[in-house]
Amino acid sequence: MLPVITLIGRPNVGKSTLFNRLTRTRDALVADFPGLTRDRQYGVGQGGPAPYVIVDTGGIGTAPEGIEALMERQVLRAIEDADHLLFLVDARDGCTPEDLEIAQRLRRLGKPITLVVNKSDSTNSTLVTAEFHRLGLGDPHPVSSTQGHGVRELLELVFAQLPDTEDDDATDAPEEGIRVAVIGRPNAGKSTLINRLLGEERLVTCDLPGTTRDSIFIPFERLGRHYTLIDTAGLRRRARVQDVIEKFSVIKTLQALAAANVVILVIDAHQGIGEQDATLAGHIIESGRALVVAINKWDGMTVEERERIKSEFARKLAFLDFAKLHLISALHGSGVGLLLDEVERAFASATRDLGTPVLTRLLESAVQEHQPPLVHGRRIKLRYAHQGGRNPPIIVIHGNQTELVPETYRRYLINRFRKELNLLGTPLRLEFKTSSNPFEGRKNKLTPHQIKKRQRLKDFTTRKK
């Protein structure tokens, strides 16, 4: 197993910045805003003497209440799993009473701890770290997570305290499997759904909309199959997004959508199907990702309310007829167990190999049953088809005048291919290519016999007039 190093400290001391520095990524959302990180963020550390797992956590407060208490529970879980703790303090703020209280709590845990004085941009490290000796956690180590100063020395110091691991699998990277992004409006139950799938309280859940701010990638194994569940921030209409932090959260969500193989669109049954749900579905289709629709909070609704939701889905999201609809309750677990099975089917459809002979025969059958329209008195001819890509499946159709194929006929072909190939849960794209005419732009050179024949015809016409 890889050693686990966890970052601990007050809010806004630079834990997420150091996490991004150690993983050489931008996975953790960073801003000059206290309490930005709420969930545990895991990453594979880079640049150390050996591979390791680094864990970013939310800030620990002195008297946590409400959502801060839920955040602290996540921090305590990360501490339990850690092999080594990096306690970060802020050199600019100095040694605060909150740091003293956190240090006292950490000493009771009996875990190996390294005191890290972040934002130590000054050259006089002795002066910067002097007051932090009162924390009683050994010699402070000055670093600058933004500039990278002292980070390499910090890793060498930490690995000198870690136990030796002789496991052959220690250097193996965790298998990603199918990347599944859970997307929806704020407070639709995305984090609750992921916690239910994992069987543990891995993510902070609260009735407060906008609890999740960052995109959290969580490796997960079920029945021998590997997955990576991606929790995302809820997306609202652009006109309502005014907070800078929320704007960055939207960018993170769209990046998670691009990185996913399959998307679970979570819809709140109590809120109904709104315009933003249709917008999110449009983003998913444009990205080409396979899709599973989950209507959450289904329990406790009357028969009339359930029929109303189904009617709204059929009317407002009719373009998602290829996606399987699941009625679930993430809080109580009803219907949740079937979601991953549907994810498997959607991913299999999105990544299928489609043979050229099969596609060409289906194209010929579709054209024979319903001919393309006439354009300027000429029939559009579609000759053969082949696969042009996967996830989403792309079918390339060759013929003449294909740039004039109307949208209605394109939809007819998409529905025909999807039905005949049994493609469930994935959008299908068609690309048309017109065969080039090798004689286009070339003049036909007449033979001497043809020239004489043309002249005789001209002379005959002239005499007749």
Secondary structure by P-SEA (a helix, b strand, c coil): ccbbbbbbbcccccaaaaaaaaaccccccccccccccccbbbbbbccccbbbbbbbbccccccccaaaaaaaaaaaaaaaaccbbbbbbbccccccaaaaaaaaaaaaaccbbbbbbcccccccccccccccccccccbbbbbccccccaaaaaaaaaaaaccccccccccccccccbbbbbbbcccccaaaaaaaaacccccccccccccccbbbbbbbbcccbbbbbbbbcccccccccccaaaaaaaaaaaaaaaaccbbbbbbcccccccaaaaaaaaaaaaabbbbbbbbcccccccaaaaaaaaaaaaacccccccbbbbbbcccccccccaaaaaaaaaaaaabbbbbaaaaaaaaaaaaaabbbbbcccbbbbbccccccccccbbbbbbbcccccccaaaaaaaaaaaaaaaccccbbbbbbbbbbbcccccbbbbbcaaaaaaaaaaaaaaaaac
